[in-house]
Amino acid sequence: MRFTIYQESRQGGRANNEDRISYCYSRDALLMVVADGMGGHHYGEIASQIAVQTLADSFQREARPTLADPFRFLQKGMTNAHHAILDYAERHRLNDTPRTTCVACIVQDNIAYWAHAGDSRLFLMRASKVVAQTKDHSRIRILLEEGLISEALAATHPDRNKIYSCLGSPTPPEIEFSRKTPLQHGDIVLLCTDGLWGEVPGDEMAAALTGANIVNAVPMLLTQAETRGGPHVDNLSVVAVRWEDNYIDDASSSVSTQTMRFDEIATHIEEFGRDPAHRSDLSEDEIEQAIEEIRAAIDKFNPRKQGQ
């Protein structure tokens, strides 16, 4: 595989950054994950951390170097994350469980497979256009599809942030899956939270990324969203990949997996409380305790192999 990939998360105008992002790749498979947490007193960011870390851990264990069934992997990973969040809430006797949206994508054999719960989105961009995207699990999306409100009204509707599917809710999440989608050379797959797509529409992002190096262009989109959103803009997070599908015309920003070992995995995920983009008022002891509890919740539903 050969691709260019970039990820970044910004706090925006919020007190905490409850978004989490990650990507991992083996010689022949790539995983990207974006999650947007909901919940007070850092619990939202714990829920999103559990989501991305559960999927990343599973990928590290199962991509040898491909996944046997990408859709099954996504379904199992999100479901395990959902139960791990519920377990965390039960052990802490929380009246309301922390929750998180989640969108994740696997690419292997030049085919993309994705799944989501909530309103974090995936866009597939080709030749300056959005050719596929996820549908938000939100009340607003239903109203739009039924023709009851316009796009203009949706942008300011009081229910625009209400979603009906997420990980960590008392009811099982509605996890929606894509079709197997072949990628072409130059395609861009972009996963993001509503802090970005709520300010910069997908077609505008597609036009801005056409022919551009995403390592330079994606930060500009985040800055544009921050400017448009003003002082109270939401957390903004994105993972974007430009698919190259060959090993020629090497560039410094590209990743080539050609020389990776059969069992080698590269993972880009920050542990809770350790990422400068996620400033926290928790003490070091509180961060360490949170890390231990997150790991315990994940391992209960996603146990590591002995010796790992």
C-alpha positions as CSV (number, residue, x, y, z in Angstrom):
1,M,0.0,0.0,0.0
2,R,1.0,3.6,-0.5
3,F,-0.9,6.6,0.8
4,T,-0.6,10.0,2.3
5,I,-2.3,10.4,5.7
6,Y,-2.9,13.2,8.1
7,Q,-4.7,13.5,11.4
8,E,-5.3,16.4,13.8
9,S,-7.6,17.3,16.6
10,R,-8.3,20.8,18.0
11,Q,-10.1,22.0,21.1
12,G,-11.9,24.9,19.4
13,G,-13.7,27.1,21.8
14,R,-14.8,24.4,24.3
15,A,-13.4,23.8,27.8
16,N,-12.3,20.2,26.9
17,N,-11.5,18.3,23.8
18,E,-13.7,15.2,23.9
19,D,-12.8,14.1,20.4
20,R,-10.4,11.2,19.8
21,I,-8.7,10.1,16.6
22,S,-6.4,7.2,15.5
23,Y,-5.0,5.4,12.6
24,C,-3.1,2.1,12.3
25,Y,-1.7,0.2,9.4
26,S,-0.1,-3.1,8.7
27,R,1.7,-4.1,5.4
28,D,-1.7,-4.7,3.7
29,A,-4.4,-3.0,5.7
30,L,-5.3,0.5,7.1
31,L,-7.6,1.5,9.9
32,M,-8.9,5.0,10.6
33,V,-11.1,6.0,13.5
34,V,-12.8,9.2,14.7
35,A,-14.9,9.6,17.8
36,D,-16.8,12.5,19.4
37,G,-17.5,12.0,23.1
38,M,-20.4,13.3,25.1
39,G,-20.6,13.6,28.9
40,G,-19.5,15.9,31.7
41,H,-16.4,15.8,33.9
42,H,-14.1,14.3,31.3
43,Y,-16.4,11.3,30.8
44,G,-17.1,12.1,27.2
45,E,-13.4,12.0,26.4
46,I,-13.1,8.7,28.2
47,A,-15.9,7.3,26.1
48,S,-14.3,8.4,22.9
49,Q,-10.9,7.2,24.1
50,I,-12.4,3.7,24.8
51,A,-13.9,3.7,21.3
52,V,-10.7,4.5,19.3
53,Q,-8.4,2.4,21.6
54,T,-10.7,-0.7,21.4
55,L,-10.6,-0.6,17.6
56,A,-6.8,0.1,17.5
57,D,-6.1,-2.7,19.9
58,S,-8.2,-5.1,17.9
59,F,-6.4,-4.1,14.7
60,Q,-3.0,-4.6,16.2
61,R,-4.0,-8.1,17.2
62,E,-5.9,-9.2,14.1
63,A,-4.3,-7.5,11.1
64,R,-1.8,-10.3,10.1
65,P,-1.4,-8.5,7.7
66,T,-5.0,-8.3,6.6
67,L,-8.3,-8.7,8.4
68,A,-10.3,-11.9,7.7
69,D,-13.6,-9.9,7.5
70,P,-13.4,-6.1,7.7
71,F,-17.2,-5.6,8.2
72,R,-17.2,-8.2,11.0
73,F,-14.1,-6.5,12.5
74,L,-15.9,-3.1,12.6
75,Q,-19.1,-4.5,14.0
76,K,-17.3,-6.4,16.8
77,G,-15.0,-3.5,17.6
78,M,-17.7,-1.0,18.0
79,T,-19.9,-3.3,19.9
80,N,-17.1,-4.2,22.3
81,A,-16.4,-0.5,22.8
82,H,-20.1,0.1,23.5
83,H,-20.1,-2.6,26.2
84,A,-16.8,-1.3,27.6
85,I,-18.2,2.2,28.1
86,L,-21.3,0.7,29.8
87,D,-19.0,-1.3,32.1
88,Y,-17.0,1.8,33.0
89,A,-20.2,3.7,33.8
90,E,-21.5,0.9,36.0
91,R,-18.3,0.6,38.0
92,H,-18.4,4.4,38.6
93,R,-22.1,4.3,39.4
94,L,-22.8,7.1,36.9
95,N,-26.4,8.2,36.6
96,D,-26.0,8.8,32.9
97,T,-23.5,6.8,30.8
98,P,-20.9,8.7,28.8
99,R,-21.4,8.3,25.1
100,T,-19.5,8.8,21.9
101,T,-20.1,8.8,18.2
102,C,-17.8,6.7,16.1
103,V,-16.9,6.4,12.5
104,A,-14.2,3.9,11.3
105,C,-12.9,2.8,8.0
106,I,-10.8,-0.2,6.9
107,V,-8.9,-0.2,3.6
108,Q,-7.3,-3.4,2.2
109,D,-6.9,-4.8,-1.2
110,N,-7.8,-1.3,-2.6
111,I,-11.3,-1.7,-1.1
112,A,-12.8,0.6,1.6
113,Y,-15.2,-0.7,4.3
114,W,-16.7,1.7,6.8
115,A,-19.2,1.9,9.6
116,H,-20.6,4.6,11.9
117,A,-22.9,5.4,14.8
118,G,-23.9,9.0,15.3
119,D,-23.0,12.1,13.4
120,S,-19.3,11.9,12.9
121,R,-18.9,11.5,9.2
122,L,-16.9,9.9,6.4
123,F,-16.6,11.5,3.0
124,L,-15.2,9.7,-0.1
125,M,-13.9,12.4,-2.5
126,R,-13.0,11.8,-6.1
127,A,-12.2,14.4,-8.8
128,S,-13.3,17.4,-6.7
129,K,-16.6,15.8,-5.7
130,V,-18.0,13.9,-2.8
131,V,-19.0,10.5,-4.3
132,A,-20.1,8.9,-1.0
133,Q,-20.7,9.9,2.6
134,T,-22.3,8.6,5.8
135,K,-25.8,9.6,6.8
136,D,-26.0,11.1,10.3
137,H,-28.0,9.2,12.9
138,S,-29.7,12.4,13.9
139,R,-33.2,13.8,14.2
140,I,-32.4,16.6,11.8
141,R,-31.4,14.1,9.0
142,I,-34.8,12.4,9.3
143,L,-36.6,15.7,9.1
144,L,-34.5,16.6,6.0
145,E,-35.2,13.3,4.3
146,E,-38.9,13.6,5.0
147,G,-38.9,17.1,3.5
148,L,-40.1,18.7,6.7
149,I,-37.3,21.3,7.0
150,S,-34.8,22.9,4.6
151,E,-31.0,22.7,4.7
152,A,-31.0,26.4,5.8
153,L,-33.4,25.7,8.7
154,A,-31.4,22.6,9.7
155,A,-28.3,24.6,10.3
156,T,-30.0,26.5,13.1
157,H,-32.6,24.0,14.3
158,P,-32.6,23.5,18.1
159,D,-32.4,19.7,17.6
160,R,-29.4,19.8,15.3
161,N,-27.1,18.2,17.8
162,K,-29.4,15.4,18.9
163,I,-28.5,12.0,17.7
164,Y,-30.3,8.7,18.2
165,S,-27.4,6.2,17.8
166,C,-24.1,6.3,19.7
167,L,-21.8,4.0,21.7
168,G,-22.5,4.0,25.4
169,S,-26.2,4.7,25.3
170,P,-28.6,2.4,27.4
171,T,-30.0,1.0,24.1
172,P,-27.7,-0.9,21.7
173,P,-26.2,1.4,19.0
174,E,-27.4,1.4,15.4
175,I,-24.2,0.7,13.5
176,E,-24.6,1.4,9.8
177,F,-22.2,-0.2,7.3
178,S,-21.1,0.9,3.8
179,R,-20.9,-1.3,0.8
180,K,-17.5,-2.7,-0.3
181,T,-16.1,0.4,-2.1
182,P,-13.2,0.1,-4.5
183,L,-10.8,3.0,-4.3
184,Q,-9.1,4.7,-7.3
185,H,-5.7,6.3,-7.4
186,G,-6.0,9.9,-5.9
187,D,-9.2,9.2,-4.0
188,I,-9.5,10.9,-0.6
189,V,-11.2,9.3,2.4
190,L,-11.9,11.9,5.1
191,L,-13.3,11.1,8.6
192,C,-14.3,14.0,10.8
193,T,-16.4,15.2,13.7
194,D,-19.2,17.8,13.3
195,G,-16.9,20.6,14.4
196,L,-15.4,20.4,10.9
197,W,-18.3,19.4,8.6
198,G,-20.7,21.6,10.5
199,E,-18.7,24.7,9.4
200,V,-17.2,23.5,6.1
201,P,-19.5,21.4,3.9
202,G,-18.2,18.2,2.3
203,D,-18.3,19.6,-1.3
204,E,-16.3,22.6,-0.2
205,M,-13.7,20.3,1.4
206,A,-13.5,18.2,-1.7
207,A,-12.8,21.2,-3.9
208,A,-10.1,22.5,-1.5
209,L,-8.3,19.1,-1.3
210,T,-8.2,18.5,-5.1
211,G,-4.6,18.4,-6.2
212,A,-3.4,19.6,-2.8
213,N,-1.1,17.9,-0.4
214,I,-3.5,16.9,2.4
215,V,-0.7,17.4,5.0
216,N,-0.9,21.2,4.2
217,A,-4.5,21.5,3.0
218,V,-6.3,19.7,5.9
219,P,-5.0,22.1,8.6
220,M,-6.2,25.0,6.5
221,L,-9.7,23.5,6.5
222,L,-9.6,23.2,10.3
223,T,-8.5,26.8,10.6
224,Q,-11.3,27.9,8.2
225,A,-13.8,26.0,10.4
226,E,-12.5,27.6,13.6
227,T,-12.9,31.0,12.0
228,R,-16.4,30.4,10.8
229,G,-17.4,28.8,14.1
230,G,-16.3,31.8,16.2
231,P,-15.3,31.8,19.9
232,H,-17.6,28.9,20.8
233,V,-16.7,26.5,17.9
234,D,-16.9,22.8,18.7
235,N,-14.0,20.4,19.0
236,L,-12.7,19.8,15.4
237,S,-11.0,16.5,14.5
238,V,-10.1,14.8,11.2
239,V,-8.3,11.8,9.8
240,A,-7.7,12.1,6.0
241,V,-6.0,9.8,3.6
242,R,-5.1,10.2,-0.1
243,W,-4.9,6.7,-1.7
244,E,-2.0,6.2,-4.0
245,D,-2.4,2.6,-5.0
246,N,1.2,2.2,-6.2
247,Y,4.8,2.7,-5.1
248,I,6.1,5.1,-7.8
249,D,6.6,8.9,-7.6
250,D,7.6,8.7,-4.0
251,A,7.0,11.8,-1.9
252,S,8.2,12.8,1.6
253,S,4.7,12.9,2.9
254,S,3.7,9.5,1.6
255,V,3.6,6.2,3.6
256,S,4.7,3.1,1.8
257,T,4.1,-0.3,3.5
258,Q,6.0,-2.3,0.8
259,T,8.9,-3.1,3.1
260,M,7.0,-3.7,6.3
261,R,7.2,-7.1,8.0
262,F,4.3,-9.5,7.8
263,D,3.5,-9.0,11.4
264,E,4.4,-5.3,11.8
265,I,1.8,-2.8,12.9
266,A,2.2,1.0,13.0
267,T,-0.2,2.8,15.4
268,H,-0.9,6.5,15.8
269,I,-3.0,7.0,18.9
270,E,-2.4,9.1,22.0
271,E,-3.1,7.7,25.5
272,F,-5.7,9.5,27.6
273,G,-4.3,12.8,29.0
274,R,-1.0,12.6,27.1
275,D,-1.9,14.5,23.9
276,P,-1.1,18.3,24.0
277,A,-4.2,18.8,21.8
278,H,-6.4,17.5,24.7
279,R,-5.5,19.9,27.5
280,S,-6.8,18.6,30.9
281,D,-7.3,20.0,34.4
282,L,-6.9,16.5,35.8
283,S,-3.9,15.8,38.0
284,E,-1.2,13.3,37.0
285,D,-2.7,10.8,39.5
286,E,-6.2,11.2,38.1
287,I,-4.8,10.8,34.6
288,E,-3.0,7.6,35.6
289,Q,-6.1,6.2,37.3
290,A,-8.2,7.0,34.2
291,I,-5.7,5.2,32.0
292,E,-5.8,2.1,34.2
293,E,-9.6,2.1,34.2
294,I,-9.9,2.6,30.5
295,R,-7.5,-0.3,29.9
296,A,-9.4,-2.5,32.3
297,A,-12.7,-1.7,30.6
298,I,-11.3,-2.4,27.2
299,D,-9.5,-5.7,28.2
300,K,-12.7,-7.1,29.7
301,F,-14.4,-7.1,26.3
302,N,-11.3,-7.1,24.0
303,P,-8.8,-9.3,25.8
304,R,-5.2,-9.3,24.7
305,K,-3.4,-12.4,23.7
306,Q,-1.2,-13.9,26.4
307,G,2.3,-12.6,26.1
308,Q,1.1,-9.2,24.6
